[in-house]
Amino acid sequence: MKGYPKSVREAVKRLLLELSDRDKLVIQNTLEEDLSLFHFTWANYVRNEFGLWKNNEELLKDCLPETNERSPDEASSVIMKALWKSLQASA
């Protein structure tokens, strides 16, 4: 896929296409409060592949609309939580 996602929804949709079924199952079976365990793995992938370190302002703003501090780390957490919720809904 070309270009960076511009919204959390687009990012989740892309992750659902890119992650293996096994990876999705691991995320789905993780407790919500334990999602931070993925900070250096899948969340790092999100930060790098979705341009969060390269000022993908549209995605950063969609992740953190109520703050001026648009941290790539926080944004990736928002995306991972949205992915987790999507996987919970499909369980």
C-alpha positions in Angstrom: 0.0 0.0 0.0 1.2 3.4 -0.9 1.2 6.5 1.3 0.5 6.8 5.0 -2.9 6.3 6.6 -4.5 9.6 7.5 -6.8 8.4 10.2 -7.0 5.8 13.0 -9.6 4.0 11.0 -7.4 3.7 8.0 -4.4 2.6 10.1 -6.5 -0.2 11.7 -7.8 -1.3 8.4 -4.3 -1.5 7.0 -3.0 -3.4 10.1 -5.9 -5.9 9.7 -4.6 -6.6 6.2 -0.9 -6.7 7.0 -0.9 -8.7 10.3 -0.9 -12.5 10.2 -3.8 -14.3 11.7 -1.5 -15.5 14.4 -0.5 -11.9 15.3 -4.1 -10.8 15.3 -5.0 -13.6 17.7 -2.1 -12.7 20.0 -3.3 -9.0 20.1 -6.9 -10.1 20.5 -6.1 -12.3 23.5 -4.1 -9.7 25.3 -5.8 -7.8 28.1 -6.4 -4.1 27.2 -4.2 -2.9 30.1 -1.3 -5.1 28.7 -1.2 -3.5 25.3 1.8 -1.5 26.3 3.8 -4.8 26.1 3.8 -4.2 22.3 5.5 -0.8 22.5 8.7 -2.1 21.0 7.2 -4.5 18.5 3.9 -3.8 16.7 3.5 -0.3 18.0 7.1 0.5 16.8 6.1 -0.9 13.4 3.1 1.5 13.5 5.3 4.5 14.3 7.8 3.7 11.6 5.5 2.4 8.8 2.7 5.0 9.2 5.0 8.0 9.3 4.5 9.0 12.9 8.2 9.9 13.2 8.0 11.8 9.9 5.2 14.1 11.0 2.2 12.4 9.5 0.2 15.3 10.9 -3.2 14.1 9.7 -2.8 10.7 11.5 -1.2 12.3 14.6 -4.1 14.8 14.8 -6.7 12.1 14.4 -5.0 10.0 17.1 -4.7 12.9 19.5 -7.3 15.5 18.5 -7.6 17.1 22.0 -4.0 17.9 22.6 -1.3 20.0 20.9 1.4 17.5 22.0 1.2 14.9 19.3 3.6 12.3 20.4 4.3 9.3 18.0 4.4 7.0 21.1 1.0 8.2 22.2 -0.4 8.0 18.7 0.8 4.4 18.2 -0.9 3.5 21.5 -4.2 5.0 20.3 -3.9 2.9 17.1 -3.0 -0.3 18.9 -6.0 0.2 21.2 -8.3 0.8 18.2 -6.9 -2.3 16.6 -7.5 -4.3 19.8 -11.1 -3.0 20.0 -11.7 -4.0 16.4 -10.4 -7.5 17.1 -12.6 -7.8 20.2 -15.6 -6.9 18.1 -14.8 -9.6 15.6 -14.3 -12.3 18.2 
